Amino acid sequence: MAHGKMKTLHGLYKRLGRDAFLEAAKHYSNHVHDTIEATLSEMESRWYDSAHTMTEAEKMIEDYNNGDLVYAQTESLAYVDVGQADTAIRM
């Protein structure tokens, strides 16, 4: 199933589901909260890089659109390939 490019962090949350989104968000932000609304707000207002070229939200969306979304896991990081398969995990 092909899908278009993701445009918003809220859209990405809806695509991944609550738990997967919050888990993935931990790789992009140190400000992940128990609620989606608080996490979205933090990620949309915090810089991802020191040069202030993109927010945490923009980086997460960019990685998703490029097939490089990272899920933070307890002992390792697994990349999610969203190109061919919808949620195939490469380790």
C-alpha positions in Angstrom: 0.0 0.0 0.0 1.6 3.3 -1.1 1.1 6.4 1.0 1.8 10.0 0.4 4.3 12.2 2.2 3.5 13.0 5.8 3.0 16.7 6.4 2.3 17.1 10.1 3.4 15.5 13.3 -0.2 15.0 14.3 -0.8 13.1 11.0 2.3 10.9 11.8 0.8 10.2 15.3 -2.5 9.1 13.7 -0.6 6.9 11.2 1.6 5.2 13.8 -0.8 5.0 16.8 -0.2 6.4 20.3 2.3 3.9 21.7 4.4 3.6 18.6 4.4 7.4 18.1 5.5 8.1 21.7 8.2 5.4 21.5 9.6 6.8 18.3 9.3 10.4 19.6 11.8 9.5 22.3 14.5 9.3 19.7 13.8 12.9 18.5 13.0 14.7 21.8 13.9 14.7 25.5 10.5 16.2 26.1 8.1 13.3 25.5 5.1 13.4 27.8 2.3 11.0 28.7 -0.1 12.9 26.5 0.0 13.2 22.7 -1.0 16.9 22.9 1.9 17.9 25.3 4.4 15.9 23.2 3.3 17.4 19.9 3.5 20.9 21.4 7.0 20.3 22.8 8.3 18.8 19.6 6.8 21.6 17.4 8.5 24.3 19.5 11.9 22.8 20.2 14.9 22.9 17.8 16.4 19.6 16.8 19.7 21.0 15.8 22.0 23.6 17.2 21.9 25.7 14.0 18.1 26.1 14.5 17.3 24.8 11.0 14.5 22.4 11.9 12.3 21.5 14.9 12.1 18.1 16.4 8.8 17.7 14.7 10.2 18.6 11.3 13.1 16.1 11.7 10.8 13.2 12.7 8.5 13.9 9.8 11.5 14.2 7.4 12.8 10.9 8.6 9.4 9.2 8.2 9.1 10.6 4.7 12.6 9.3 3.8 11.9 5.9 5.3 14.3 6.4 8.1 12.0 6.7 11.2 13.9 5.5 14.3 12.1 3.7 17.1 14.0 4.1 20.4 14.0 0.7 22.1 15.3 -0.4 25.4 18.6 -1.9 24.3 19.0 -1.1 20.6 17.6 1.1 17.8 15.6 -0.4 15.0 15.0 1.5 11.8 11.5 1.3 10.3 11.5 1.1 6.5 8.2 2.7 5.3 9.1 2.4 1.6 8.1 -1.0 0.4 6.3 -2.5 3.4 4.2 -0.3 5.6 5.9 -1.1 8.9 8.7 -3.6 8.1 11.4 -3.4 10.8 15.1 -3.8 9.8 17.5 -4.6 12.6 
